[in-house]
Amino acid sequence: MSVKTDEAAPPRGRTPVRTVEVSGPPPRAGRLARKGTLPYLLLLPALGLTAVFLGYPLVTNGMLSFQNLNMTQLIQHVTEWNGFENYADTLGNDTFWRVTLRSVIFTLVNVVVIIVVGTLVGLLLARLGSKMRLLLSIALVLAWAMPIIAATTVYQWLFAQRFGVVNWVLAKLGFDSMADYNWTGTQLSTFFVISLLLVWTSVPFVAINLYAATTTIARELYEAAALDGAGAWQSFKNVTFPFLKPFLMVATFLEVIWIFKAFPHVFAINQGGPDRLTETLPVYAFVEGVGNQHYGAGAAISVLTILILLALMSYYLRLVIRQESADEAEGSEKSKGGRA
């Protein structure tokens, strides 16, 4: 870069006028250009690890879904491609559609219960004193941090038929018929135990995140609502809920994924029994693929499971985007009204 300075002779009584011409690129242009690529460079390690640990298994599983792969092919090291036969057999099987419907209903029921209970616990955390809040937070973190198989084992002990604590307590309370009740003997009772386990392990995540969201709400808003005569429900509806809404949307999104793909909770309780009536899609894929040694069919079911989950998530994301657009439009209208 070069700088050229010209100074013209001024009329008498005036200060001289200096003209500066600058040629060449700005001194920081190259540095700014490098800054534009820096975020992408920082993302490369994470993207590389994702491609290795997530992309490679997905591609391998997708390739297996187009093969006739069982124990014979594994022993003989033979690759037998059969095209879309696994998908055709799976989609033409009534069992697959029953399991799909069961998985969707199971997910919706559990997500609703988790979000409602988690919201109530989060609001309770916001109202408790510091000591009780600390104790409840520790309990929530311990429940959240417990390994899944350990938590499943605890629930198997609690609901054991002969020596379970739940049956013993119910018998002591006067329910003598529950003294030897088999909680995993029917479809509904087994799903009740599984759902209780899922709710117990999932509520802490929702509760702690919503409590953190309540700390961002200014106390002046509650004071203003109280001065306007708002009760507890009106205060929650007009002050608390608008602040919690984005967090609830994110929590719901994550919980749908978490519940829909839950495998160890369902399988460890009763292996999808009784009579395979509590199998969800992940368990169904495992039983068909590994249990029955139809690995290609199991891979096809797992791919279809991912596609179904993506379809559910795309529908939910569309609702979220539509709601955000409506909220933005409403906010802009209010701001225009305030200026008027």
N, C-alpha and C positions, 0 to 999 in steps of 0.2 A: 504493500500500500504506500502511495506517495501523497504528499501534501504540498500544495502550491499556494503561495500567498502573494496577493497583489495589493498594493496600497496606492490609491489615486490621490493627486494633489487637491486638497479641499479649497473651497473659497475662503476668503479671509473671514476669520471669526468663527469658523466651524471646525469640529474635530475631524480628523482623517477617517475615511471609510476603508475598512480592510475586508477583502474578499478571500475566502478560503475554499479551495477546490480539493475534494477528496476523491481519489481514484483507487480501485481495488476493492476486494471483499472486506466486510467488517472484521475487526480483529477476533471476535468470538463466534463467527459463523461456523467454523469447523467444530468448535467445542459444542455449540448448540446442536449441530447435526449428530454428533456422537451421543449427546444426551437423549436424542430421540430414539436411538437404537438400544440404549442401556437397559430399559425395562424388559425388552425382549431377550436380551442376553442373560439377564438375571433369571428369567423364567425357564431358560433352556435346561438347567439341571433337573428341575421339578418335572418338566415335560418328558425328559429322557427317562427318569425313573418311572413315571406313569406309563410310558410306552412299554417299558420292560416288564414291570410287575402287574400291569393291568391289560395293556394292549396285547401282549403275547399270549396270555391265557385265553383271552377272548377270541383271538384269531385261531388258536389251536382248537378250542372248543367248537368254533364254527366249522372248521374243516372236519372234525369228528362227526358232526351232525349230518354230513353227506356220505358217511361210510357205513357199511354193514360190519360193525365191529363187535365181536363177542370174544369169549375165551379162546375159541379155536383160532381166530385170526391173530389174537395176541400171542399165542404159543408159537404159531407158524410164522409170525412176523409178516403177515400178508395184509396188504392194503386193498380193500374191496370197496370201490366206490359204487354207490347206488342212487346217486342224484337226490331227488326230493322225496324219496320213498319214506324216509323216517318222518318227515313233516306231514306227508299225506296220511300215513298210518296214525299219527298222533292227532291230527285235526279231525280225522274221521272216527276217532274213538270217543264214545259218550263219556267215559270216565274222565278224560281230560277236561271236558267242558264242565262236568260236575265239580271237579277239583278247582277249576278256575273260578266258578261262581262262589264256591265255599271260601276260597282265598280272598276274594274281593269283599265279601260280607264280613269275614273275620277281621280283615284290615280296617274296614270302615268302623265297625263296632269298637274295636280296641283303640283306634285313633281318637274317636269322639270321647271315650272314657278318659283316656290319658290327658287330652287337652283340657277337659273340664276339671278333673282332679288336680292336674298340675297348675292350672290357673288359680284354683281355690287355695292350694298350698302356697303358691307364690304371693298371693294377696295376704295370706296369714303371716308369712315371713315379714312382710312390710309393716304389719301392725304389732308384732311382738316386740317385747323389750330386748335389749342387747343380749342378755344372758340366755333367755329362752330361744332367741333367734340363732345364737351360736350353737346351742344343743341340737336344735332341729336341723340346722345346716350340716352339722357333723353326721347326723343320722342319715340325711339324704345323700351325702357324699359317699358314706360307707355302702349304702344300698346300691348306688350307682357304680361304685368301683368294684363291687364283688364280681369275680369271674362268673360267666354264664353257667358253666357246668357246676360250679360250687353252689350257685343259687338254685339251680334245678335240683341238685341233690337234696338241699334243705327242704324244698317243697315236696319232694318225694317222701321224705321222712315225715313231714307235717301231715300229709294226706295219705299215709300208709293205711291199709285196710285194717290190720290187726293191732298195730302198736302206734298208730299215728296220733299226734297231739290233738288234731282237730276232732277226730272221732271221740277221743276221750273227753274233751271239753264239752262236746255236744251231748254225750251220754250223761255227764254230770249235771248238765243243765236241764235234764229231763227228757231229752230226745233219745229214748232207749233204742229206737230203730236205727239210729246212726252209729251205734257202738261198733258195728262190723261192716260199715258201708264201704263199697268199692268205688272210689272216686274215678277210677279209670275204666269202669265197666261199661259206661254208656258214652255216647257221643257228646251230649250236652255237658255232663259232669266233667269229662276230660277237657273240653274246651274251656270250662269255667276255671279249672286249675291252671291251664296254660295262660289264659287271659289274665288271671290274677298275678301270675309270675311276670308277664310282660308289663303290666301296669306298674307293678312294684319296682321293676328295674328301669322303667322309662319316665316315670313321674319326676324323679329328681332333676333330670335334664331340663324339662319344661319349667318346673317350679323355680329353679335357680336362675334361669334366664329371664323369666318374667319378673322375679324379684329385682334383678339388676335393672330391668326396664323401668320399674316403678321408682327407682332412685333418681331417674332423670326428670321426673315430674315436679315442677315447682310447687311448693306449698301454697304460694299465693293464689294459685288457681283453685285449690280446695277452699281457701278462705273466701274467695270471691263467690264461689258456688254456694257456700253456706250463707253468705250475706243475701244472696238472691232467693234463699229459702229452699235450696235443693236438698233432698233427702239422700240417704245412703245409695239407693239405686240410681237416682238421677245423677249423683256425683260420679258414680262408676260409669254410667252411660255416656256422660258428656265430657268428663275430664279424664278418667283412667283409661277407658277402653280405646279412645283415639290414639293414645300413646302406646298402648300394648298391641294394637292391631298389626303393625309390621312384624313384631316379634312373634305373634301368634301365627301369622302366615308362614314365616320361616320354620317355626317349630312344627307346624302341621305338615309342611313339605318334607321335612326330615323324618318325622315319625311315620308317614306313609311308606317311605322307603324302608325304614327300619323294621316295621311290622310285616310288610309284605314279603321281605326276604328272610324273615326270622326262621332259622333252621334248627339250632340246638335246643331252643325252648320246646318246640313241638316234638322233635324226634326223641329227645332224651326222656320226656315224661312217659310216653307210651309207644314210641316208634310209629306213630301215625295210627295206632289202634284206638278202639277195638275194630277189627275187620276193616282196617284202612279208612275208617270214617272220619278221622281227624287229620288226614293228609292235606297239607297245603302244597302249592306248586313246587317250592324247593324240596320238600320231603318226597313228593311224588317223583320228581326228576331223579333224586338219589336212589329211591327204591327201584325204579325202572332201570336206571343205568347201572348202578353198582350191585344192588340186591339181586336183580334178575339177570345181571351180566349182559344187558343190551346197551352197551356203552354209546352206540350211535343214537339210539332212541332217547337215552337220557340226555345226551348233548343237545338234541333237537328240542326237547322239552325245556331245557334251561335257556336256550336261545329264545324260544317263544315266551318264556317267563320274563326275560329282559324286555322284549318288545311290548308285552302287556303292561309292564311297569312304566315304560316310556310313554305309552299311550295315556295311562292314568296321569302321569306327571305333566304331559303336554296339556291335557284338559285342565288340570288344576292351575298350571302356570297361565293359561289363557284367561281363566277366571280372575287370577290375581292381577294380571296386567290390566284387564278391563276395569277392575275395582279401583286400581291406582289411577287410571285415567279419569274415572268418574270423580274420585276425591280431588284430583288436581283441578278439574273443571269447576267443582263446587268451591274450592278454595279461591280460584281466580274470580268467580262471581262475587264471593263475599268481599274480596279486596276491592273490587270495582264499586260495590255498594258502599263500602266504608269511605272511599274517596269522594263519592257523590254526596 
